[in-house]
Amino acid sequence: MTKPLYIYGQSGHGKVLADIAKACGYAPIEFIDDDPQKTGVLRFDDALHVSIPVALGIGHNAIRAQVAQRLLERGFTLETLIHPSAVISPSARIGSGSVVMALCVVNADARIGEGCILNSGCVIEHDCNLSDFVHVSPKAALAGGVRVGEGTQIGIGASVIQNIAIGAHTMIAAGSAVTCNLPSNVMAAGVPARIKTALTQHQGALP
């Protein structure tokens, strides 16, 4: 049995979501994108069917949050996509509009908020708590009990030791090792990770 799906955003991230949706049996799949340079896509102001769920094909955390709010106000539901190769504990909880990509591991009692991206091959260990619109990049690893604030991005290959708290709208650079708590609205990098600069809320998530 197939199920229709809209994907908002015909970016590279949106195309990855389309592959995941196909692997999960969704069909037909149609893109929504308001970029005038994109052709062959639906526009948000077209006569869309609110009965068809929408996956969030936008990599930028702040913009993804704005689009999610716009869709919910229009009456759409946000679809959660989980690649068939991902390993999800039965006790883990994943919020609406999130995506779990190929080879991810989400272990016991982890809590993933709405609109999150768990990118290819990342590991979310037991009892982690990720707020809404967090992006954990490919091959990043969060040890047990890590808490991550809304809109934060964990860079490619970064690692976070157990029981660390990271604030909202913060960015952890690729390859960093986080060994102490970090506040909101900063960029941290290095091994061990140290704060390099302050960020505005909209800088705290990369496209």
Secondary structure, DSSP 4 states (H G I P E B T S, - for coil): --EEEEEE--SHHHHHHHHHHHHTTEEEEEEE---TT--S-B-TTS---TTS-EEE----HHHHHHHHHHHHHHT--BPPEE-TT-EE-TT-EE-TT-EE-TT-EE-TT-EE-TT-EE-TT-EE-TT-EE-TT-EE-TT-EE-TT-EE-TT-EEPTT-EE-TT-EE-TT-EE-TT-EE-S-B-SSEEEETTTTEEEEE--GGGGS--
